[in-house]
Amino acid sequence: MSGEKSARILVTGGSGQVGGAIVRLAPPSVEVVAPGRDELDLLSPTALVEIVQSRAWTAVVNCAAYTGVDKAESDVVAAWQVNALAPAALAEATRKAGIPIIHLSTDYVFDGSQPGFYSESDPVAPIGIYGASKEGGEQAVRTANPRHVILRTAWVVSATGHNFVKTMLRLGSERPELRVVADQWGCPTSAEDIAQAVLAVATSSKDGPFGTYHFVNSGEASWHELAEAVFARAAHHGRPRPSVAAIATSDYPTPAARPANSRLSTTKIAHDYGIVARPWQAAVEDIVDSLIAERN
């Protein structure tokens, strides 16, 4: 039958950058169900069990997260409830139902002190509440359901939601000069590219491979370099190009410490799943083009 679905995926956090992209980009053969916050209470283990048991899911994808890095420092309980306890309940429910779980995590599980690119086997050492709660979520998923894929990503940007690229475009239209941190390094990553990777993992096989993986766009940049790339692309469309002064992290204090190095190696996911990320520059150009076209 032409209308028959080859996979049925439950997505939590469907209103976020990655969850929303999964909903938009899923092929017609894949049914994606992404209940809103008013439909699914992530803090209710009973509600999570009920929705997991409600259908014959191919996989459950947990994109829901407390992502307020600075706010988490003074909102510890809420951060741990969403980032650790909810994934624990979801992982247990999926194990009992015999369903694989894909859980999104973050570069913030590392302290950023290591040179080079972090591999999945490098020791975690979060330096803030957000990172600690996300690492707690990883442990919960890892121990509650052996059939798991924990997918760490970093520096997520897109044409939707709140992110660095959108902020830069807004500020660049308001100010002739900006100051941007130049001593934090990472891999700017498109939410749509993460979504495509998640869909590939979710529909590949019910038998794995399972474990912890990294997915980011290829290459590396500082926040300052990312800002310059955003404005260079915007200038192609006739937008103003502000000057961007490079500053140190110490010049821009925040309640939560940031890892100085958030670069993640994607060798493992390329080897196990054949997923090879495109350069971050191409991803960012697509996002800038989309945002400017939308405004025009």
N, C-alpha and C positions, 0 to 999 in steps of 0.2 A: 504493500500500500504506500502511495506516495506521501501521505501525511503522517506516516508512522515515525515516532521519535526513536533515535538510536541511543539517547541518553537523557536522563532527567536529573537535574542538579538543583539542590537547595542552597541558596546563598543568603547568609546573614550579613547585615551591613550593606545592603543594596543601594542605599542612598549616598554612600561614600564614593570617592574617586574610582577606586578599583571595582567595587561591587557594581556601581552603575555602568562601568565599561563592560563588565561581564554580561550584564543584561542586554546592552546594546549590540555587542559583537558576537553573541552566540549564534551559530548557524541555524537555519530552519530545522535541521534534524535534531537539535538539542533544545529540550525544554528547560528553561530556567525559571525557578520560582524564588522570588526575593521579597519576602514579607517586610512591610514597613515597621517602624518602631511601635506604631499603634496596633499592629497585628501580632507582634511577637515580643514578649517581654524577655529580654536576654538574661535578666536576673532571676527568672523563675525556672528552676530545673524541671519542674513539672511541665511547663509550657514547651521547653526544649525537647523533652522526651516525647510529648504528644506530636509535635510537628515532625520529628524524625521518624516516628512510627506511622505517620499518616499516609505515606506513599512509599513505593519501591524506588528509592533514590539510587542513582548510580554513584553519586558522591555528595558529600556536604562540604561546602566551602565557607569558612569563617573569615569574613572580611571585617566584621564588626570590631571596633577598638575605641578605647579612650585615647585620643591622639593629642590632647592638650599637654605638650611636654612641660611647659612652665606651670600651668595650672595644677598639674598632677602633684607638684611639690607641696601644695597645701590642700590637696583633695585626695589624700592617699587611699582612703577606703574605696571611693568610687573608682579610682584607677585600677585597683586590684580586683574589684568586683567584675568590671567589664573585661579587663585584659587577662585575668588569671582564672577566676572562679567560673565565669561563663564558659570559657573554652574547656574547663575541666568537666563541667556538666554536659557540654555538647559532645566532647570526645567519649565520655562514658556512654551516652545515649547511642552514639553511632557504633561503638563496639558491640553493645548489646543487640543492635539491629543488624550487625554484620555489614556495615557500610564504611568505606574509607572516608577519612576526613582530611581536607586540605586547609591548613591554618596559616594565615599570613602573619609574618613577624617582621623584625626590624633590625637595622644596623645598630640600634641603641643597646642591644644586648652586649656589645663590645665597648671597652673603655676608650678605644681610639688611640692607644699609646703605641701600638705595633706599627712598624713600617710596612709598606707594601700592601698587598691585597689580602683581606681576611678569607680564609677557607672555612668550610663548615666544621672542621675539626678543631679549629683554634679555640682556646678557652674563653668562655664568656666572663664578663666582669662589668656589669652595668654601673653607671656612675650617677644615676638619678632614679626617681620613683617610676617614671614612665618606662625606662629600660628594664628596671627590676621587675615591674609587673608584667611586661611582655615576656621576659625570661621565665617568670613563673608560669605564664600561659604555655610556653613551649614545653616546660617540664610536665605540666598537667596533661597536655595532648600526647606527649611522648610515652607517658606511663599508663594513660587510660585506654589508648587504642593503638595497638601495634601497627595497624594499617593506616598510617598517617604520612602525610607530606607536610612538613613545616617549611614554608617558603619565605625566607628573609629577603626583604628588599630595602631600598633606601631612596631618599631625596625624590619622593614621588611628585610628579608634576602632570598637569593636564589642562584641558580647556574648561574644566568644571571644578566646582568646589573651591576651597581656599588652598593656595599653594604659591610658591616663590615666583613662578613665571607670571602669574596673574598679578601678584603684588608689584613686581617690577614694572610691568606695563602701565599699571595705574599710577605708580609714583613717578615714572618717567614722563608721563603726560602732565604732571603737576609741578615738577621741580627741574631746574637746569642742572643740578648736581646731586649725586647720591653718594653715600658712604656704605660700602659693602665689605663684609669680612672676607679676608683673603688667605687666612691660615687654617681653614677647615677644608678637608678634601673628601670628595665622595664621587658617586656615579649618578648624575641626574637620570631619572628613569620615568618613562611615560606610563601612566596608569593603563592606557590601552594596550601597551606591550606586555605589562604584567597580566592583564586580563587574558590576552591571547595565550600566554604561557600557562595560566591556570586552567583555561579550557583544554589545552593540549594535554596537561597532566590528568585532568578529571575524566577525559574521554579516552585515554590511552589504554588502560587496562585496570581491571579490578584487582589484579594481582601484583601491582606495584610496577617498578621498584618503589619502596617506601624509605622514609628517612628525612633528613634535614638538607635543604637545598638553598642556594642563593640565586636570585635573578635580579639583575640590574642591566640597564643599557651599557654598552661597552665604552671603554675610555674612562677618563677621570677629569675632574675639574674642581676648582675652588668655587665658593659662592660668587666671588668677584668675577671669575671667568664665565660663570653661567650668566650673570647679569649682563656682561659685555656681549655674550652671544645673543641674548634676548634682544638687546637694543640694536645690534648689528642687523638682525633679521627684520626687526620692526622698521628700521631705516629704509630697507628695500621697498617698503610700502609707503614711504614718504612720511613716516612718523618721526617726531623729534628724537634726537639721540643725546641724552644727557651725558655729562662727564661722570665717570664712576671712580671715586677715590677708594683705594685699597686700604682697609683698616685691619687692625688685629682684633682677635676675640676679646682681649682685655679692654678694648675701646668700646665694646658693645655688651655690657654686662646683662645677663639674664638670670632669672631665678634658678633655672636648671642648667647644669653644665652640659655642653655638647661634646661628642667625640671629635677629636681633631682629625682623625682618620676614619672615614666610613666606607672606604673602598672594599668591595666584595668581589671575590673570585667566582666566576660562573662556569668553571671547567667541569664541575661535577654534573650539573644539569644538562650541559651540552653532551657529555659522555653518555649519561643514563637515558635521557629523553630526546636527544637530538635537537634541543632548543638552543639556538644561537641568537643572541641579542644584537640588534643593530646599534650603530654608534649613537651616543646621546645627542650629538649635534643634529642629526637628522630628525630625531624624535622631537627635540625642542623647536626646530624650524617648523615642523608640522603643527605643533601646538600654537605657536605665534601666528602662523598663517591662518589657522582656524579662528583664533580669537579676533584678529583684525577683520577678517571677512565677516564675522558675526556682527561686529560693531558697525561695519559699513552698510 
